[in-house]
Amino acid sequence: MAKITAKYETMYILNGTLGEEETAALVQKFRELVEAHGTLTAVEEWGKRRLAYEINRLTDGYYVLMTFESAPSFPLELERVFSITENVLRWLTICKDEK
């Protein structure tokens, strides 16, 4: 039987040189996108941290962890939006339901 919804976790890293307002606007944008397509469980803003290695000559990033429940097709759309958003450095989405 096909899944109707599944639980997901997404960690994304924003450009660490952004100002507070720009960072908050991006976090809000992704929060609203998830809420429009599923149920947002939690958003944990880990804040600015040093990257393990340079990405595009940047050494700091702003880490955000989102937990949500949605249809299995939505994470692909979320990752597409991450890929076309200029100040998103990296992202990773995992399905929490699979064992």
C-alpha positions in Angstrom: 0.0 0.0 0.0 1.3 3.4 -0.9 2.2 6.0 1.7 -0.1 8.9 2.1 2.3 10.9 4.3 5.7 10.3 5.8 7.9 12.0 8.4 11.0 13.9 7.2 13.9 15.8 8.6 15.7 18.5 6.6 18.9 20.2 7.5 20.0 23.2 5.5 22.8 25.6 5.7 22.4 29.3 4.7 25.2 31.7 3.8 26.8 32.8 7.1 27.5 36.3 5.8 23.8 37.2 5.6 22.3 39.7 8.0 19.7 38.8 10.6 16.8 40.0 8.6 17.8 38.2 5.4 18.4 35.0 7.3 15.1 35.2 9.1 13.3 35.9 5.8 14.8 32.7 4.2 13.9 30.6 7.3 10.4 32.0 7.2 10.1 31.3 3.4 11.0 27.6 3.9 8.8 27.3 6.9 5.8 28.6 4.9 6.6 26.3 2.0 6.5 23.3 4.3 3.4 24.4 6.0 1.6 24.9 2.7 2.4 21.3 1.7 2.4 19.4 5.0 2.5 19.6 8.7 5.6 21.3 10.2 6.5 19.6 13.5 9.6 21.6 14.6 12.1 24.2 13.4 15.4 24.3 15.2 17.7 27.2 14.4 21.2 26.1 15.4 22.6 29.4 14.5 25.9 30.4 12.9 28.6 27.8 13.1 32.0 27.1 11.4 31.8 24.8 8.4 33.8 21.7 8.3 35.3 22.8 5.0 35.0 25.9 2.8 32.0 26.2 0.5 32.4 28.8 -2.2 35.1 30.5 -0.1 32.8 30.8 3.0 33.9 29.4 6.4 30.6 30.0 8.4 27.1 28.9 7.8 23.7 29.3 9.5 22.3 25.9 10.3 18.5 25.1 10.4 16.9 21.7 11.1 13.2 21.2 10.1 11.0 18.3 11.0 7.8 17.8 9.1 5.2 15.4 7.7 4.2 15.5 4.1 3.4 13.5 1.0 6.4 11.6 -0.4 6.5 13.9 -3.5 7.0 17.1 -1.5 10.7 16.7 -0.4 11.8 16.7 -4.1 10.0 20.0 -4.5 11.6 21.4 -1.4 15.1 20.4 -2.5 14.4 21.9 -5.9 13.6 25.2 -4.2 16.8 24.9 -2.1 18.8 24.4 -5.3 17.5 27.6 -6.9 17.8 29.7 -3.8 21.1 31.6 -4.0 22.0 31.7 -0.3 21.4 28.1 0.5 24.8 26.3 0.6 23.9 22.7 1.4 20.8 20.6 2.4 20.0 17.1 3.2 16.5 15.5 3.6 15.9 12.1 5.2 12.8 10.1 5.7 12.3 9.1 9.3 9.7 6.4 8.6 12.0 4.1 6.7 14.0 1.6 8.8 
